[in-house]
Amino acid sequence: MAELLDLPQLVRGLPPAPSPELGPALDAASRCFSRHGITRTSMTDIGRELGVSRSGIYRQLGSIERTVRLLLAREVHVLVTRRLPRVLRDATGPETVVVLLAEVIEYARRHPVVVKVLADEPEIIGPFLVTDLAEATAQVSEMVQPVLEAAMAAGLIARQDASVLAGWLVRLAVALVIDPPQQALRPFLEQLLLPALTPTRGGHSGRGKRARR
């Protein structure tokens, strides 16, 4: 199952990774965001953190909004190309989905910028949920769906509607980043997901079929 996550479409579905040349500027932005918050950080602050002029940081990053998008794209690429292959190395079958989802949630929850936003800038989250979440969910679901379909074809998880499953997984991840459970995350996810993902004998499941009237 872990090898299926290296399918080319998984990376092709992501926003482009920023140029490595922007690494120092994005590191400086991340430090400023985690220290002051996104809404309280200016491009001048980031330039000062990096040790460049105001015009210099504008040439590199453009604006706070663009900086946030570049930083998000970089972190997602790090998660998909570096962290997930490592944590999924020994996972098999339906457990892989649980491990993947747990790592995504924990990676987001541990990120210092996310920690700062959730603690001190909850007003940012509401507008995102209203205006941007639907599009972001659709994009990520489309990226994940082929991986789930490949896992179903290989008999590693139960056959069902992959688009519906992808949508559930993405929405579950968002909800648990914002409101994590009080108990350990992995058992929390296992209780919900393993019964739905474990193939029945013969590698098929009737969960994806509509009930006959």
C-alpha atoms as an extended CHARMM CRD file, in Angstrom:
* protein
*
       213  EXT
         1         1  MET       CA              0.0000000000        0.0000000000        0.0000000000  PROA      1               0.0000000000
         2         2  ALA       CA              2.7830000000        2.4650000000        0.8490000000  PROA      2               0.0000000000
         3         3  GLU       CA              4.2120000000        2.1170000000       -2.6660000000  PROA      3               0.0000000000
         4         4  LEU       CA              0.8780000000        3.2400000000       -4.1120000000  PROA      4               0.0000000000
         5         5  LEU       CA              1.3900000000        6.6600000000       -2.5320000000  PROA      5               0.0000000000
         6         6  ASP       CA              4.3270000000        7.2490000000       -4.8730000000  PROA      6               0.0000000000
         7         7  LEU       CA              2.0680000000        7.2620000000       -7.8940000000  PROA      7               0.0000000000
         8         8  PRO       CA              2.9270000000       10.2670000000      -10.0840000000  PROA      8               0.0000000000
         9         9  GLN       CA             -0.5660000000       11.7540000000       -9.9460000000  PROA      9               0.0000000000
        10        10  LEU       CA             -0.2860000000       12.2690000000       -6.2020000000  PROA      10              0.0000000000
        11        11  VAL       CA              2.4750000000       14.8360000000       -6.6680000000  PROA      11              0.0000000000
        12        12  ARG       CA              1.0890000000       16.2020000000       -9.9340000000  PROA      12              0.0000000000
        13        13  GLY       CA             -2.0970000000       17.1420000000       -8.1040000000  PROA      13              0.0000000000
        14        14  LEU       CA             -0.2520000000       19.4280000000       -5.7160000000  PROA      14              0.0000000000
        15        15  PRO       CA              0.3640000000       23.1320000000       -6.2450000000  PROA      15              0.0000000000
        16        16  PRO       CA              3.8930000000       23.6340000000       -7.6130000000  PROA      16              0.0000000000
        17        17  ALA       CA              6.6330000000       23.5770000000       -5.0050000000  PROA      17              0.0000000000
        18        18  PRO       CA              8.3120000000       26.9770000000       -4.5540000000  PROA      18              0.0000000000
        19        19  SER       CA             11.8070000000       27.4050000000       -5.9230000000  PROA      19              0.0000000000
        20        20  PRO       CA             14.4920000000       26.3360000000       -3.4210000000  PROA      20              0.0000000000
        21        21  GLU       CA             15.9260000000       29.8330000000       -3.8050000000  PROA      21              0.0000000000
        22        22  LEU       CA             12.9190000000       31.1090000000       -1.8570000000  PROA      22              0.0000000000
        23        23  GLY       CA             13.7350000000       28.8260000000        1.0710000000  PROA      23              0.0000000000
        24        24  PRO       CA             15.4320000000       31.4310000000        3.2900000000  PROA      24              0.0000000000
        25        25  ALA       CA             12.6640000000       33.9740000000        2.6700000000  PROA      25              0.0000000000
        26        26  LEU       CA              9.9630000000       31.4190000000        3.4550000000  PROA      26              0.0000000000
        27        27  ASP       CA             11.8400000000       30.3500000000        6.5820000000  PROA      27              0.0000000000
        28        28  ALA       CA             11.9100000000       33.9840000000        7.6970000000  PROA      28              0.0000000000
        29        29  ALA       CA              8.1880000000       34.3240000000        6.9510000000  PROA      29              0.0000000000
        30        30  SER       CA              7.4170000000       31.1770000000        8.9230000000  PROA      30              0.0000000000
        31        31  ARG       CA              9.3080000000       32.5070000000       11.9250000000  PROA      31              0.0000000000
        32        32  CYS       CA              7.4510000000       35.8180000000       11.7510000000  PROA      32              0.0000000000
        33        33  PHE       CA              4.0480000000       34.1600000000       11.3400000000  PROA      33              0.0000000000
        34        34  SER       CA              4.6680000000       31.8060000000       14.2600000000  PROA      34              0.0000000000
        35        35  ARG       CA              5.8980000000       34.7020000000       16.4280000000  PROA      35              0.0000000000
        36        36  HSD       CA              3.4020000000       37.4570000000       15.5860000000  PROA      36              0.0000000000
        37        37  GLY       CA              0.6120000000       35.7410000000       13.6550000000  PROA      37              0.0000000000
        38        38  ILE       CA             -0.2480000000       36.1190000000        9.9920000000  PROA      38              0.0000000000
        39        39  THR       CA             -2.4610000000       39.1800000000       10.3450000000  PROA      39              0.0000000000
        40        40  ARG       CA              0.1150000000       40.9930000000       12.4900000000  PROA      40              0.0000000000
        41        41  THR       CA              3.0680000000       40.3420000000       10.1860000000  PROA      41              0.0000000000
        42        42  SER       CA              4.0510000000       42.7490000000        7.4170000000  PROA      42              0.0000000000
        43        43  MET       CA              6.3600000000       42.2280000000        4.4700000000  PROA      43              0.0000000000
        44        44  THR       CA              8.7090000000       44.6850000000        6.1800000000  PROA      44              0.0000000000
        45        45  ASP       CA              8.8240000000       42.3680000000        9.2170000000  PROA      45              0.0000000000
        46        46  ILE       CA              9.7900000000       39.4460000000        6.9980000000  PROA      46              0.0000000000
        47        47  GLY       CA             12.4260000000       41.4940000000        5.2100000000  PROA      47              0.0000000000
        48        48  ARG       CA             13.8930000000       42.5860000000        8.5330000000  PROA      48              0.0000000000
        49        49  GLU       CA             13.9180000000       38.9680000000        9.7380000000  PROA      49              0.0000000000
        50        50  LEU       CA             15.7540000000       37.9350000000        6.5770000000  PROA      50              0.0000000000
        51        51  GLY       CA             18.0660000000       40.9390000000        6.6170000000  PROA      51              0.0000000000
        52        52  VAL       CA             16.9700000000       42.3800000000        3.2790000000  PROA      52              0.0000000000
        53        53  SER       CA             15.2700000000       45.6070000000        2.2540000000  PROA      53              0.0000000000
        54        54  ARG       CA             11.5340000000       46.0620000000        1.9440000000  PROA      54              0.0000000000
        55        55  SER       CA             11.8080000000       46.1820000000       -1.8440000000  PROA      55              0.0000000000
        56        56  GLY       CA             13.9710000000       43.0540000000       -1.7890000000  PROA      56              0.0000000000
        57        57  ILE       CA             11.4470000000       40.9660000000        0.1220000000  PROA      57              0.0000000000
        58        58  TYR       CA              8.6150000000       42.1920000000       -2.1060000000  PROA      58              0.0000000000
        59        59  ARG       CA             10.5630000000       41.0500000000       -5.1550000000  PROA      59              0.0000000000
        60        60  GLN       CA             10.9710000000       37.5910000000       -3.6500000000  PROA      60              0.0000000000
        61        61  LEU       CA              7.5610000000       36.9440000000       -2.1050000000  PROA      61              0.0000000000
        62        62  GLY       CA              5.2120000000       39.6300000000       -3.4200000000  PROA      62              0.0000000000
        63        63  SER       CA              2.6320000000       39.8910000000       -0.6270000000  PROA      63              0.0000000000
        64        64  ILE       CA              1.5540000000       38.3190000000        2.6310000000  PROA      64              0.0000000000
        65        65  GLU       CA             -1.2050000000       36.3500000000        0.8750000000  PROA      65              0.0000000000
        66        66  ARG       CA              1.2100000000       34.9980000000       -1.7330000000  PROA      66              0.0000000000
        67        67  THR       CA              3.7320000000       34.2160000000        0.9980000000  PROA      67              0.0000000000
        68        68  VAL       CA              1.1550000000       32.1570000000        2.8850000000  PROA      68              0.0000000000
        69        69  ARG       CA              0.3120000000       30.2260000000       -0.2950000000  PROA      69              0.0000000000
        70        70  LEU       CA              3.9940000000       29.5990000000       -1.0910000000  PROA      70              0.0000000000
        71        71  LEU       CA              4.6690000000       28.4480000000        2.4560000000  PROA      71              0.0000000000
        72        72  LEU       CA              1.6530000000       26.1270000000        2.3750000000  PROA      72              0.0000000000
        73        73  ALA       CA              2.7490000000       24.6500000000       -0.9670000000  PROA      73              0.0000000000
        74        74  ARG       CA              6.2330000000       24.0170000000        0.3720000000  PROA      74              0.0000000000
        75        75  GLU       CA              4.9910000000       22.3280000000        3.5410000000  PROA      75              0.0000000000
        76        76  VAL       CA              2.5770000000       20.0920000000        1.6270000000  PROA      76              0.0000000000
        77        77  HSD       CA              5.3710000000       18.9460000000       -0.7040000000  PROA      77              0.0000000000
        78        78  VAL       CA              7.5990000000       18.2000000000        2.2930000000  PROA      78              0.0000000000
        79        79  LEU       CA              4.7910000000       16.1790000000        3.8500000000  PROA      79              0.0000000000
        80        80  VAL       CA              3.9990000000       14.1550000000        0.7140000000  PROA      80              0.0000000000
        81        81  THR       CA              7.4980000000       13.5750000000       -0.6450000000  PROA      81              0.0000000000
        82        82  ARG       CA              9.5230000000       13.1950000000        2.5590000000  PROA      82              0.0000000000
        83        83  ARG       CA              7.4910000000       12.4980000000        5.6670000000  PROA      83              0.0000000000
        84        84  LEU       CA              4.7120000000       10.2210000000        4.4000000000  PROA      84              0.0000000000
        85        85  PRO       CA              6.9880000000        7.6960000000        2.6330000000  PROA      85              0.0000000000
        86        86  ARG       CA              8.9650000000        7.3570000000        5.8700000000  PROA      86              0.0000000000
        87        87  VAL       CA              6.0450000000        6.8480000000        8.2550000000  PROA      87              0.0000000000
        88        88  LEU       CA              4.2410000000        4.5360000000        5.8080000000  PROA      88              0.0000000000
        89        89  ARG       CA              7.2200000000        2.2600000000        5.2240000000  PROA      89              0.0000000000
        90        90  ASP       CA              5.9450000000       -0.5230000000        7.5010000000  PROA      90              0.0000000000
        91        91  ALA       CA              2.1890000000        0.0700000000        7.2250000000  PROA      91              0.0000000000
        92        92  THR       CA              0.0360000000       -2.4270000000        5.3530000000  PROA      92              0.0000000000
        93        93  GLY       CA             -3.5350000000       -2.6190000000        4.1140000000  PROA      93              0.0000000000
        94        94  PRO       CA             -6.2200000000       -0.4280000000        5.6980000000  PROA      94              0.0000000000
        95        95  GLU       CA             -3.8080000000        0.5660000000        8.4640000000  PROA      95              0.0000000000
        96        96  THR       CA             -1.9290000000        2.6270000000        5.8720000000  PROA      96              0.0000000000
        97        97  VAL       CA             -4.8670000000        4.9960000000        5.4840000000  PROA      97              0.0000000000
        98        98  VAL       CA             -5.0170000000        5.4760000000        9.2460000000  PROA      98              0.0000000000
        99        99  VAL       CA             -1.2630000000        6.1270000000        9.4490000000  PROA      99              0.0000000000
       100       100  LEU       CA             -1.4410000000        8.5590000000        6.5210000000  PROA      100             0.0000000000
       101       101  LEU       CA             -4.3460000000       10.5160000000        7.9620000000  PROA      101             0.0000000000
       102       102  ALA       CA             -2.8130000000       10.6280000000       11.4350000000  PROA      102             0.0000000000
       103       103  GLU       CA              0.4920000000       11.9310000000       10.0810000000  PROA      103             0.0000000000
       104       104  VAL       CA             -1.2350000000       14.6510000000        8.0340000000  PROA      104             0.0000000000
       105       105  ILE       CA             -3.2480000000       15.7970000000       11.0510000000  PROA      105             0.0000000000
       106       106  GLU       CA             -0.3140000000       15.6860000000       13.4550000000  PROA      106             0.0000000000
       107       107  TYR       CA              2.0060000000       17.4320000000       10.9930000000  PROA      107             0.0000000000
       108       108  ALA       CA             -0.4650000000       20.2830000000       10.6650000000  PROA      108             0.0000000000
       109       109  ARG       CA             -1.1640000000       20.4470000000       14.3920000000  PROA      109             0.0000000000
       110       110  ARG       CA              2.5710000000       20.6190000000       15.1930000000  PROA      110             0.0000000000
       111       111  HSD       CA              3.4160000000       23.2920000000       12.6340000000  PROA      111             0.0000000000
       112       112  PRO       CA              4.2770000000       26.4950000000       14.5320000000  PROA      112             0.0000000000
       113       113  VAL       CA              2.2770000000       28.7210000000       12.1770000000  PROA      113             0.0000000000
       114       114  VAL       CA             -0.8370000000       26.5550000000       12.5530000000  PROA      114             0.0000000000
       115       115  VAL       CA             -0.3350000000       26.5030000000       16.3250000000  PROA      115             0.0000000000
       116       116  LYS       CA             -0.1960000000       30.3070000000       16.3720000000  PROA      116             0.0000000000
       117       117  VAL       CA             -3.2510000000       30.7380000000       14.1380000000  PROA      117             0.0000000000
       118       118  LEU       CA             -5.3830000000       28.2900000000       16.1100000000  PROA      118             0.0000000000
       119       119  ALA       CA             -4.3620000000       29.8720000000       19.4120000000  PROA      119             0.0000000000
       120       120  ASP       CA             -4.4190000000       33.5830000000       18.5740000000  PROA      120             0.0000000000
       121       121  GLU       CA             -6.0480000000       34.1610000000       15.1760000000  PROA      121             0.0000000000
       122       122  PRO       CA             -9.1960000000       32.0220000000       14.9990000000  PROA      122             0.0000000000
       123       123  GLU       CA            -10.8060000000       34.8240000000       12.9960000000  PROA      123             0.0000000000
       124       124  ILE       CA             -8.7380000000       33.6730000000       10.0070000000  PROA      124             0.0000000000
       125       125  ILE       CA            -10.2850000000       30.2050000000       10.0540000000  PROA      125             0.0000000000
       126       126  GLY       CA            -13.9220000000       31.2230000000        9.6500000000  PROA      126             0.0000000000
       127       127  PRO       CA            -13.5570000000       33.0650000000        6.3300000000  PROA      127             0.0000000000
       128       128  PHE       CA            -11.4070000000       30.2360000000        4.9890000000  PROA      128             0.0000000000
       129       129  LEU       CA            -14.0510000000       27.6730000000        5.8830000000  PROA      129             0.0000000000
       130       130  VAL       CA            -16.7400000000       29.7550000000        4.1890000000  PROA      130             0.0000000000
       131       131  THR       CA            -14.9370000000       30.8930000000        1.0330000000  PROA      131             0.0000000000
       132       132  ASP       CA            -12.0470000000       28.5130000000        0.2890000000  PROA      132             0.0000000000
       133       133  LEU       CA            -12.6490000000       25.1680000000        1.9820000000  PROA      133             0.0000000000
       134       134  ALA       CA            -14.9900000000       23.7010000000       -0.6330000000  PROA      134             0.0000000000
       135       135  GLU       CA            -12.5350000000       24.3050000000       -3.4770000000  PROA      135             0.0000000000
       136       136  ALA       CA             -9.5640000000       23.0720000000       -1.4400000000  PROA      136             0.0000000000
       137       137  THR       CA            -11.4500000000       19.9390000000       -0.3870000000  PROA      137             0.0000000000
       138       138  ALA       CA            -12.3920000000       19.1730000000       -3.9800000000  PROA      138             0.0000000000
       139       139  GLN       CA             -8.8040000000       19.6070000000       -5.1880000000  PROA      139             0.0000000000
       140       140  VAL       CA             -7.2920000000       17.4020000000       -2.4980000000  PROA      140             0.0000000000
       141       141  SER       CA            -10.0290000000       14.7820000000       -2.9050000000  PROA      141             0.0000000000
       142       142  GLU       CA             -9.3210000000       14.5590000000       -6.6340000000  PROA      142             0.0000000000
       143       143  MET       CA             -5.6370000000       14.0880000000       -5.8400000000  PROA      143             0.0000000000
       144       144  VAL       CA             -6.2870000000       11.3050000000       -3.3170000000  PROA      144             0.0000000000
       145       145  GLN       CA             -8.9820000000        9.4530000000       -5.2670000000  PROA      145             0.0000000000
       146       146  PRO       CA             -6.6570000000        7.6510000000       -7.7610000000  PROA      146             0.0000000000
       147       147  VAL       CA             -4.5320000000        6.3710000000       -4.8740000000  PROA      147             0.0000000000
       148       148  LEU       CA             -7.5960000000        4.9290000000       -3.1630000000  PROA      148             0.0000000000
       149       149  GLU       CA             -8.7770000000        3.3850000000       -6.4200000000  PROA      149             0.0000000000
       150       150  ALA       CA             -5.3890000000        1.7100000000       -6.8850000000  PROA      150             0.0000000000
       151       151  ALA       CA             -5.5190000000        0.3740000000       -3.3160000000  PROA      151             0.0000000000
       152       152  MET       CA             -9.0040000000       -1.0250000000       -3.9410000000  PROA      152             0.0000000000
       153       153  ALA       CA             -7.9150000000       -2.6490000000       -7.2040000000  PROA      153             0.0000000000
       154       154  ALA       CA             -5.0180000000       -4.2840000000       -5.3540000000  PROA      154             0.0000000000
       155       155  GLY       CA             -7.4110000000       -5.6620000000       -2.7070000000  PROA      155             0.0000000000
       156       156  LEU       CA             -5.7610000000       -3.6720000000        0.0850000000  PROA      156             0.0000000000
       157       157  ILE       CA             -8.8330000000       -1.7400000000        1.1430000000  PROA      157             0.0000000000
       158       158  ALA       CA            -12.5230000000       -2.4630000000        0.6840000000  PROA      158             0.0000000000
       159       159  ARG       CA            -14.0990000000       -1.5920000000       -2.6500000000  PROA      159             0.0000000000
       160       160  GLN       CA            -16.3970000000        1.4090000000       -2.4250000000  PROA      160             0.0000000000
       161       161  ASP       CA            -16.9480000000        4.7720000000       -4.0830000000  PROA      161             0.0000000000
       162       162  ALA       CA            -13.4360000000        6.2430000000       -4.0390000000  PROA      162             0.0000000000
       163       163  SER       CA            -14.6500000000        9.8040000000       -4.5810000000  PROA      163             0.0000000000
       164       164  VAL       CA            -16.9170000000        9.5880000000       -1.5440000000  PROA      164             0.0000000000
       165       165  LEU       CA            -14.1750000000        8.0150000000        0.5700000000  PROA      165             0.0000000000
       166       166  ALA       CA            -11.6610000000       10.6740000000       -0.4920000000  PROA      166             0.0000000000
       167       167  GLY       CA            -14.1310000000       13.4020000000        0.4120000000  PROA      167             0.0000000000
       168       168  TRP       CA            -14.7340000000       11.8800000000        3.8440000000  PROA      168             0.0000000000
       169       169  LEU       CA            -11.0160000000       11.5250000000        4.5660000000  PROA      169             0.0000000000
       170       170  VAL       CA            -10.2130000000       15.1130000000        3.5910000000  PROA      170             0.0000000000
       171       171  ARG       CA            -13.1030000000       16.5270000000        5.6130000000  PROA      171             0.0000000000
       172       172  LEU       CA            -12.1770000000       14.3730000000        8.5940000000  PROA      172             0.0000000000
       173       173  ALA       CA             -8.5910000000       15.6390000000        8.4520000000  PROA      173             0.0000000000
       174       174  VAL       CA             -9.7210000000       19.2780000000        8.3950000000  PROA      174             0.0000000000
       175       175  ALA       CA            -12.1040000000       18.7560000000       11.3140000000  PROA      175             0.0000000000
       176       176  LEU       CA             -9.4770000000       17.0270000000       13.4470000000  PROA      176             0.0000000000
       177       177  VAL       CA             -6.8420000000       19.6730000000       12.7480000000  PROA      177             0.0000000000
       178       178  ILE       CA             -9.2290000000       22.3100000000       14.0630000000  PROA      178             0.0000000000
       179       179  ASP       CA            -10.7130000000       20.1850000000       16.8650000000  PROA      179             0.0000000000
       180       180  PRO       CA             -8.4550000000       17.2210000000       17.7500000000  PROA      180             0.0000000000
       181       181  PRO       CA             -9.8030000000       14.4080000000       19.9430000000  PROA      181             0.0000000000
       182       182  GLN       CA             -8.9700000000       14.2750000000       23.6190000000  PROA      182             0.0000000000
       183       183  GLN       CA             -7.6700000000       10.7030000000       23.3220000000  PROA      183             0.0000000000
       184       184  ALA       CA             -4.8020000000        9.3380000000       21.2290000000  PROA      184             0.0000000000
       185       185  LEU       CA             -5.3390000000       10.0700000000       17.5510000000  PROA      185             0.0000000000
       186       186  ARG       CA             -4.4440000000        6.6930000000       16.0150000000  PROA      186             0.0000000000
       187       187  PRO       CA             -6.9390000000        4.5980000000       18.0580000000  PROA      187             0.0000000000
       188       188  PHE       CA             -9.5420000000        7.3200000000       17.5060000000  PROA      188             0.0000000000
       189       189  LEU       CA             -9.1460000000        6.9890000000       13.7350000000  PROA      189             0.0000000000
       190       190  GLU       CA             -8.8390000000        3.2000000000       13.7770000000  PROA      190             0.0000000000
       191       191  GLN       CA            -12.2030000000        2.7200000000       15.4800000000  PROA      191             0.0000000000
       192       192  LEU       CA            -13.9580000000        4.6590000000       12.7400000000  PROA      192             0.0000000000
       193       193  LEU       CA            -11.9290000000        3.7720000000        9.6460000000  PROA      193             0.0000000000
       194       194  LEU       CA            -10.7360000000        0.1820000000        9.9510000000  PROA      194             0.0000000000
       195       195  PRO       CA            -14.2300000000       -1.3960000000        9.8360000000  PROA      195             0.0000000000
       196       196  ALA       CA            -15.0360000000        0.6500000000        6.7110000000  PROA      196             0.0000000000
       197       197  LEU       CA            -11.7100000000       -0.0170000000        4.9750000000  PROA      197             0.0000000000
       198       198  THR       CA            -10.9970000000       -3.6620000000        5.7500000000  PROA      198             0.0000000000
       199       199  PRO       CA            -11.8780000000       -5.8830000000        2.7600000000  PROA      199             0.0000000000
       200       200  THR       CA            -14.2760000000       -8.7370000000        3.2870000000  PROA      200             0.0000000000
       201       201  ARG       CA            -13.2200000000      -12.2160000000        2.2310000000  PROA      201             0.0000000000
       202       202  GLY       CA            -12.5240000000      -12.1920000000       -1.4590000000  PROA      202             0.0000000000
       203       203  GLY       CA            -11.3190000000       -8.5790000000       -1.3080000000  PROA      203             0.0000000000
       204       204  HSD       CA            -14.6880000000       -6.9440000000       -1.9670000000  PROA      204             0.0000000000
       205       205  SER       CA            -17.1240000000       -4.9530000000        0.0690000000  PROA      205             0.0000000000
       206       206  GLY       CA            -20.7010000000       -3.9670000000       -0.5520000000  PROA      206             0.0000000000
       207       207  ARG       CA            -20.3020000000       -0.5710000000        1.0850000000  PROA      207             0.0000000000
       208       208  GLY       CA            -19.8260000000        1.2420000000       -2.2170000000  PROA      208             0.0000000000
       209       209  LYS       CA            -23.0480000000       -0.0750000000       -3.7520000000  PROA      209             0.0000000000
       210       210  ARG       CA            -26.3170000000        1.7390000000       -3.5000000000  PROA      210             0.0000000000
       211       211  ALA       CA            -29.0300000000       -0.1230000000       -1.6580000000  PROA      211             0.0000000000
       212       212  ARG       CA            -31.5980000000       -1.6470000000       -3.9790000000  PROA      212             0.0000000000
       213       213  ARG       CA            -35.0930000000       -0.3830000000       -3.5760000000  PROA      213             0.0000000000
